[in-house]
Amino acid sequence: MTEFGKSPILESSIIESLGYNIVIYPVSTFRLGMHAIETGLKTLKNDGDQKSLVNNMMTRSKLYEVLEYDKYSKFDKNISKI
């Protein structure tokens, strides 16, 4: 499913009713991220700092949660014992 294709954007329930059980959004997250980056860079240029951007940023603790950082850290410690 792409945002700028020829077909209309279909809700997942409609896609499911057509017999599909998975939808791939090949560049949706990329476009979302690039928009946020562009907005952030413009703000940095215009404001000279990131103060107004902080509330839109992922916190370190959330990043670690998403990455399952504690699991990696335990894995890394086990390797370093070898």
N, C-alpha and C positions, 0 to 999 in steps of 0.2 A: 504494500500500500504506500503510495507516494503522494505527497501533498500537491505536486504540480504536474500531475499526469493528465491524461485525457479523460479518464473515468472519474466520477464523483467520489469523494471520500465516503467510505461505508463504515458504519458502526460495526463493532465486533459481533454483535448479535445478528446482524444481517449476514455477515460473512459466514458465521456459524450455520445459519439457516440454509445457506447455499451448499453446505456439506464440508466446509473446511474446519479444521480444528486448530489451526495456527495461522497467525498473520505475521509477516516480517515487515518491519518498518526500517528499511535500509539506511536512510540518512536522516530520519526525524530527530534523533538525539544529537546528531552532529549539527544540524541546523539550529536546534535549540541552544546548544553550547556556543556555537559561533555567534549567534545573536547576543548572548550574554557577554561574550568576550568583547564584541564590538562596542556594546554599551559601556562596559567597564573601561575599555581603553579610551573612549571619548570622555568619560567622566574623569579619568586620571589626567588627561590632557587639559581639560577645561578647569577642573577644580585644583589640580596640583597634588591631590592626595586621594586615598581610598576610603576616607571616613564615611561617606554616604553609601558606600558599597558593602560595608561589613555585614549589615543585616541580611544581605542577599547571598552571602558566601556560606559554603558548607563549613561547619566547625571542624576543628581537628578531631574531636571525639566522634562526630558523625562519620567523618572520613574513615577513621580507624574501624568503626563499626561496619561500614559498608565493605571495606577491604578485608574484614576479619583479621585485623592486624595482630591480635593476640595469638591467633593460631599460627601465623607466620613467625611471630617472635619466638614461640615455643619450638617450632620446627627449626628455626635458625640456631637456637641455643643447643638443640640436640646435635646438629651437624658440627657445631664448633667444639663439641666434646670429643669428637673422633680424632 
